[in-house]
């Protein structure tokens, strides 16, 4: 994968993570009980953070363009 493609993937994953984090924050503000019981939004945000981390690892790999 080219460096340009890896950058694009990282940007997409970062934007996706931000969207999920905002949704989770809104859910927490609306329903305090999800802090203890968990929520779908929390799960998807955590998954998105893992995807972002993987994209950033790929970005840090050598510049094989």
Secondary structure, 3 states (H helix, E strand, C coil): CCHHHHHHHHHHHHHHHHHHHHHHHHHHHHCCCHHHHCCHHHHHHHHHHHHHHHHHHHHHCCCCC
